[in-house]
Amino acid sequence: MAKKGSRVMLGLMCEVCKSLNYVVTKNKVNTTTALKLKKYCRKCKKHQFHKETKKLD
């Protein structure tokens, strides 16, 4: 049975090297815009902007 609620799982992808580094949850009611966070990328070995990619189940 599926969970009830407004939180969805999504991936954060590095804008420079395009690698999927993080999986986070987002409340789709309170945060309607796409996420864009500055996080550490292990492939680039420095802090880069990561953007929201796709919904995960």
C-alpha positions as CSV (number, residue, x, y, z in Angstrom):
1,M,0.0,0.0,0.0
2,A,1.3,3.4,-0.9
3,K,2.2,6.1,1.6
4,K,-0.2,9.0,1.9
5,G,1.2,12.5,2.0
6,S,2.6,15.2,-0.1
7,R,6.3,14.3,0.1
8,V,8.1,12.9,-3.0
9,M,11.5,11.4,-3.4
10,L,13.8,12.9,-6.1
11,G,17.4,12.9,-7.2
12,L,19.9,15.7,-7.3
13,M,22.2,15.8,-10.4
14,C,25.4,17.8,-10.7
15,E,25.1,20.5,-13.3
16,V,28.7,20.1,-14.4
17,C,29.4,16.4,-14.7
18,K,25.7,15.2,-14.8
19,S,26.1,12.5,-12.2
20,L,23.3,11.7,-9.8
21,N,24.8,12.2,-6.3
22,Y,22.0,12.6,-3.8
23,V,18.5,11.4,-3.2
24,V,16.2,13.7,-1.1
25,T,12.6,14.2,-0.3
26,K,10.6,17.3,-1.0
27,N,7.2,18.5,0.1
28,K,5.5,19.3,-3.2
29,V,2.8,21.4,-1.6
30,N,5.1,23.9,0.2
31,T,8.0,23.8,-2.4
32,T,6.5,24.1,-5.9
33,T,9.6,25.3,-7.7
34,A,12.5,23.0,-8.6
35,L,15.3,22.5,-6.1
36,K,18.8,23.9,-6.9
37,L,21.3,23.4,-4.1
38,K,25.1,23.8,-3.8
39,K,26.3,20.4,-2.7
40,Y,29.6,18.5,-2.8
41,C,30.2,16.4,-6.0
42,R,32.5,13.4,-5.5
43,K,33.3,13.2,-9.2
44,C,34.2,16.8,-9.6
45,K,35.8,16.9,-6.1
46,K,34.3,20.3,-5.3
47,H,31.1,22.1,-4.4
48,Q,28.8,22.5,-7.5
49,F,25.2,23.3,-8.0
50,H,22.9,20.3,-8.1
51,K,19.4,20.4,-9.6
52,E,16.3,18.4,-9.1
53,T,15.9,15.6,-11.7
54,K,13.3,13.0,-11.6
55,K,10.8,11.6,-9.2
56,L,11.8,8.3,-7.6
57,D,9.6,5.7,-6.0
